[in-house]
């Protein structure tokens, strides 16, 4: 199954805001990219907090 959240790695500045607001802690930040693990509850908090618009819904 595809992730509910899509990360545009070209836009992502790896600020960590999405990691901080995720209530279920499924967003992992690596040195050069983000990974969204299984367990997303589709609250959209990460999308709302992203200053660069790098996160979007996979609809």
N, CA, C and O atoms as a DFTB+ gen file, in Angstrom:
236 C
 N C O
     1  1       0.847      -1.187       0.000
     2  2       0.000       0.000       0.000
     3  2       0.891       1.249       0.000
     4  3       1.888       1.305       0.720
     5  1       0.532       2.229      -0.797
     6  2       1.280       3.476      -0.847
     7  2       1.005       4.300       0.399
     8  3      -0.063       4.202       1.004
     9  1       1.972       5.102       0.767
    10  2       1.835       5.971       1.930
    11  2       0.767       7.037       1.670
    12  3       0.588       7.482       0.536
    13  1       0.072       7.436       2.709
    14  2      -0.935       8.495       2.620
    15  2      -0.272       9.841       2.350
    16  3      -0.843      10.699       1.677
    17  1       0.943      10.022       2.881
    18  2       1.680      11.269       2.722
    19  2       2.783      11.094       1.683
    20  3       3.540      10.124       1.722
    21  1       2.864      12.036       0.762
    22  2       3.927      12.044      -0.247
    23  2       4.910      13.147       0.125
    24  3       4.511      14.264       0.457
    25  1       6.195      12.823       0.066
    26  2       7.242      13.796       0.350
    27  2       7.912      14.205      -0.958
    28  3       8.441      13.359      -1.680
    29  1       7.888      15.499      -1.261
    30  2       8.620      16.033      -2.410
    31  2      10.023      16.365      -1.909
    32  3      10.249      17.414      -1.306
    33  1      10.950      15.462      -2.166
    34  2      12.300      15.617      -1.617
    35  2      13.037      16.841      -2.158
    36  3      13.978      17.325      -1.529
    37  1      12.618      17.341      -3.310
    38  2      13.244      18.550      -3.857
    39  2      12.856      19.788      -3.056
    40  3      13.628      20.743      -2.969
    41  1      11.661      19.773      -2.472
    42  2      11.181      20.910      -1.685
    43  2      11.547      20.801      -0.207
    44  3      11.676      21.815       0.478
    45  1      11.711      19.592       0.280
    46  2      11.921      19.358       1.713
    47  2      13.266      19.912       2.174
    48  3      14.313      19.577       1.620
    49  1      13.218      20.763       3.194
    50  2      14.432      21.341       3.761
    51  2      14.912      20.610       5.004
    52  3      15.849      21.053       5.667
    53  1      14.264      19.482       5.322
    54  2      14.618      18.678       6.494
    55  2      14.645      19.506       7.775
    56  3      15.575      19.401       8.575
    57  1      13.614      20.329       7.959
    58  2      13.542      21.185       9.144
    59  2      13.128      20.414      10.393
    60  3      13.450      20.813      11.512
    61  1      12.406      19.297      10.195
    62  2      11.978      18.478      11.323
    63  2      10.642      18.856      11.916
    64  3      10.197      18.226      12.876
    65  1       9.993      19.863      11.374
    66  2       8.690      20.272      11.897
    67  2       7.664      19.164      11.854
    68  3       6.899      18.979      12.801
    69  1       7.646      18.430      10.764
    70  2       6.674      17.344      10.615
    71  2       6.931      16.227      11.620
    72  3       5.994      15.639      12.161
    73  1       8.190      15.944      11.862
    74  2       8.562      14.918      12.837
    75  2       8.061      15.324      14.224
    76  3       7.542      14.496      14.973
    77  1       8.223      16.597      14.555
    78  2       7.828      17.105      15.873
    79  2       6.325      17.060      16.109
    80  3       5.895      16.821      17.237
    81  1       5.511      17.284      15.077
    82  2       4.057      17.347      15.285
    83  2       3.338      16.020      15.072
    84  3       2.156      15.912      15.396
    85  1       4.010      15.016      14.541
    86  2       3.341      13.737      14.274
    87  2       2.961      13.057      15.592
    88  3       3.838      12.678      16.369
    89  1       1.655      12.902      15.845
    90  2       1.217      12.332      17.120
    91  2       1.522      10.844      17.274
    92  3       1.558      10.333      18.393
    93  1       1.742      10.149      16.164
    94  2       2.021       8.709      16.232
    95  2       3.471       8.382      15.881
    96  3       3.844       7.212      15.791
    97  1       4.279       9.410      15.686
    98  2       5.726       9.282      15.479
    99  2       6.106       8.310      14.356
   100  3       6.983       7.463      14.526
   101  1       5.429       8.446      13.205
   102  2       5.744       7.584      12.069
   103  2       6.643       8.261      11.029
   104  3       7.019       7.636      10.037
   105  1       6.986       9.528      11.247
   106  2       7.859      10.241      10.323
   107  2       9.276      10.191      10.882
   108  3       9.540      10.647      11.995
   109  1      10.177       9.630      10.088
   110  2      11.566       9.483      10.498
   111  2      12.423      10.370       9.594
   112  3      12.300      10.324       8.370
   113  1      13.288      11.171      10.205
   114  2      14.166      12.045       9.423
   115  2      15.568      11.460       9.412
   116  3      16.180      11.226      10.455
   117  1      16.049      11.234       8.218
   118  2      17.417      10.776       8.013
   119  2      18.260      11.970       7.586
   120  3      17.739      13.077       7.446
   121  1      19.529      11.761       7.384
   122  2      20.444      12.846       7.020
   123  2      20.011      13.555       5.734
   124  3      20.165      14.771       5.615
   125  1      19.472      12.803       4.778
   126  2      19.158      13.389       3.475
   127  2      17.733      13.164       2.982
   128  3      17.428      13.502       1.838
   129  1      16.848      12.602       3.810
   130  2      15.461      12.386       3.385
   131  2      14.552      12.053       4.570
   132  3      15.012      11.759       5.673
   133  1      13.247      12.111       4.300
   134  2      12.233      11.700       5.272
   135  2      11.659      10.359       4.868
   136  3      11.626      10.027       3.683
   137  1      11.209       9.591       5.835
   138  2      10.488       8.353       5.555
   139  2       9.220       8.362       6.387
   140  3       9.248       8.657       7.582
   141  1       8.113       8.038       5.748
   142  2       6.829       7.929       6.433
   143  2       6.552       6.438       6.604
   144  3       6.323       5.732       5.622
   145  1       6.572       5.965       7.827
   146  2       6.330       4.551       8.105
   147  2       4.835       4.258       8.183
   148  3       4.014       5.175       8.217
   149  1       4.494       2.986       8.212
   150  2       3.109       2.564       8.376
   151  2       2.586       3.059       9.719
   152  3       3.348       3.201      10.676
   153  1       1.303       3.317       9.785
   154  2       0.676       3.734      11.032
   155  2       0.158       5.158      11.011
   156  3      -0.380       5.639      12.009
   157  1       0.316       5.840       9.879
   158  2      -0.181       7.213       9.747
   159  2      -1.690       7.234      10.019
   160  3      -2.435       6.412       9.486
   161  1      -2.130       8.182      10.855
   162  2      -3.555       8.282      11.192
   163  2      -4.274       9.360      10.367
   164  3      -5.434       9.678      10.628
   165  1      -3.588       9.906       9.389
   166  2      -4.170      10.861       8.435
   167  2      -4.709      12.127       9.105
   168  3      -5.775      12.625       8.742
   169  1      -3.971      12.637      10.078
   170  2      -4.399      13.852      10.780
   171  2      -4.010      15.122      10.024
   172  3      -4.557      16.192      10.290
   173  1      -3.074      15.012       9.090
   174  2      -2.600      16.129       8.247
   175  2      -1.830      17.207       8.992
   176  3      -1.576      18.272       8.429
   177  1      -1.451      16.963      10.237
   178  2      -0.679      17.960      10.985
   179  2       0.655      18.240      10.313
   180  3       1.104      19.386      10.289
   181  1       1.294      17.216       9.769
   182  2       2.586      17.394       9.115
   183  2       2.457      18.274       7.875
   184  3       3.319      19.113       7.615
   185  1       1.400      18.086       7.124
   186  2       1.175      18.888       5.917
   187  2       0.986      20.356       6.301
   188  3       1.543      21.244       5.656
   189  1       0.210      20.608       7.339
   190  2      -0.085      21.975       7.764
   191  2       1.139      22.714       8.296
   192  3       1.247      23.930       8.135
   193  1       2.064      21.987       8.931
   194  2       3.220      22.635       9.544
   195  2       4.393      22.809       8.574
   196  3       5.315      23.568       8.872
   197  1       4.383      22.144       7.447
   198  2       5.522      22.170       6.521
   199  2       5.670      23.549       5.860
   200  3       4.793      23.970       5.106
   201  1       6.782      24.254       6.143
   202  2       6.957      25.600       5.598
   203  2       7.268      25.638       4.105
   204  3       7.099      26.673       3.462
   205  1       7.720      24.517       3.554
   206  2       8.104      24.509       2.139
   207  2       7.069      23.840       1.239
   208  3       7.249      23.794       0.022
   209  1       5.988      23.323       1.822
   210  2       4.962      22.667       1.022
   211  2       5.432      21.349       0.427
   212  3       4.961      20.938      -0.633
   213  1       6.357      20.690       1.108
   214  2       6.930      19.445       0.584
   215  2       6.064      18.216       0.834
   216  3       6.304      17.161       0.247
   217  1       5.070      18.338       1.691
   218  2       4.221      17.196       2.021
   219  2       2.831      17.372       1.427
   220  3       2.265      18.465       1.450
   221  1       2.294      16.287       0.897
   222  2       0.951      16.325       0.330
   223  2       0.276      14.981       0.514
   224  3       0.922      13.985       0.839
   225  1      -1.038      14.963       0.302
   226  2      -1.820      13.733       0.418
   227  2      -1.699      12.915      -0.855
   228  3      -1.667      13.467      -1.955
   229  1      -1.633      11.610      -0.705
   230  2      -1.630      10.686      -1.826
   231  2      -3.083      10.251      -2.033
   232  3      -3.543       9.275      -1.440
   233  1      -3.798      10.996      -2.892
   234  2      -5.225      10.707      -3.084
   235  2      -5.490      10.073      -4.414
   236  3      -6.638       9.766      -4.735
